Amino acid sequence: MIRDLVLYIKQERIAQNLTMNELALKSSVSQKHISNIENEKVIPTIETLEKLAKALGFEIALQVKVRKS
């Protein structure tokens, strides 16, 4: 799930013609951290993913489903 979100964020950054540095300025997440996230060197927190998503113009919504036994 996190990997899919990271891939979507990277694709959206590229689609919007933003460099990592530009996204860093818009999101308050360092360029180095964005690079590490996109290159799967770190696992981002939900808070960081939300900052990146907001800077790109979308939001992340999580849904919890209860399994029936």
C-alpha positions in Angstrom: 0.0 0.0 0.0 2.7 2.5 1.0 4.8 1.6 -2.1 1.7 2.3 -4.4 1.2 5.7 -2.7 4.9 6.5 -3.2 4.8 5.5 -6.8 1.6 7.6 -7.4 3.2 10.7 -5.7 6.3 10.3 -7.8 4.3 10.0 -11.0 2.2 13.0 -10.0 5.3 15.1 -9.3 6.7 14.2 -12.7 3.3 14.9 -14.4 3.3 18.3 -12.9 6.8 18.9 -14.1 8.1 19.5 -10.5 11.6 18.8 -9.5 12.2 17.1 -6.1 13.5 20.5 -4.9 10.3 22.3 -6.0 8.2 19.7 -4.2 10.4 20.0 -1.2 9.7 23.8 -1.1 5.9 23.3 -1.5 5.7 20.5 1.1 8.2 21.3 3.8 9.8 17.9 3.3 13.5 18.0 2.4 14.6 17.2 -1.1 16.9 14.5 0.3 14.0 12.8 2.2 11.9 12.9 -1.0 14.7 11.3 -2.9 15.1 8.6 -0.3 11.3 8.0 -0.3 11.2 7.8 -4.1 14.2 5.5 -4.2 12.7 3.2 -1.5 15.5 3.8 0.9 13.1 4.9 3.7 9.5 4.2 4.5 7.6 7.5 4.8 5.2 8.2 7.6 1.6 8.9 6.8 2.2 12.5 7.9 4.9 12.9 5.3 2.8 11.3 2.6 0.0 13.7 3.5 2.3 16.7 3.2 3.5 15.5 -0.3 0.0 14.8 -1.4 -1.3 18.2 -0.3 1.6 19.9 -2.1 0.6 18.1 -5.3 -3.1 19.0 -4.9 -4.7 15.8 -3.6 -5.3 14.1 -0.3 -4.9 10.6 1.0 -7.9 8.9 2.6 -7.5 5.7 4.6 -10.3 3.3 5.0 -10.6 0.7 7.8 -12.8 -2.3 7.1 -13.8 -4.7 9.8 -13.5 -8.4 8.8 -16.4 -10.6 9.6 -15.3 -13.9 11.2 
